Structures are given as structure tokens and as C-alpha cells.
Amino acid sequence: KGEKVQTIQAYKGFDANWQCRGFQYQVGKTYEHAGSVELCRSGFHACEHPLDIFNYYEPTGRMAVVELDDVSEKTDGEDSKRCARKITISTVHSTKVSAVQAQSIGPRARAEKRE
């Protein structure tokens, strides 16, 4: 189990009814997981990079910017999915993510160029 970091902004996919794996979400609400938190098993999951949500949801679903608290540093190595104890559903976005992705890629590209 990886160390925890503070709060990160991420992107979460949902079905057309704002559900993920049967759990009903609502924009503007905060949810806290009471049990253990483990990537791909339990807790609240979201991706640091918006296009990664399409590994889990069709482009016909919904997407929101979320705040994750008590986040594991561990990722699955395939994409930017992270796991947290607490999630706040913030800003709604269309799954037409070109503008959101452009904002996400900019800082990453600059960081990679410096290395």
C-alpha cells in the first residue's frame, strides 16, 4: 500500500445517470469511503488525465472534475487512475474533452521538455 498524498484534482467518468459501479453521485457533493482503500478494489477512483477515463467509460457517458483526498501514490501503471478515501464532485464536463485535455497536456509537456 502506497503512501498517501494530500489533495489532487482528477477526472472521473460516470454513466449517463451519474453512477459508477452502481454508486450514485451528485455534482457538488463530497463522499467518504469508510472501508479500506485499494486501487482497483475499493475507495473512490479517478484519473489524473482526462482521456484516461475512456479506458473505463464510453465517450457517451459523463465526466466531472473531482477533488480526491487521502490519495494513494500507487497507480496501475497502465494509465493515471488513482484511488482515494474521499471525493468531491466539482465541475461537470462534456465527454468532448478536447479543451480539458489541452489544459492537462500543456503542463505535462513542459515538464517532460525540462527533463
Secondary structure, DSSP 8 states (H G I E B T S, - for coil): ---EEEEEEEEEEE-TTSEETTEE--TT-EEE--S--BTTTBSEEEESSGGGGGGTS-TTSEEEEEEEEEEES---SSS-EEEEEEEEEEEEE-S--HHHHHHHHHHHHHHHHH-
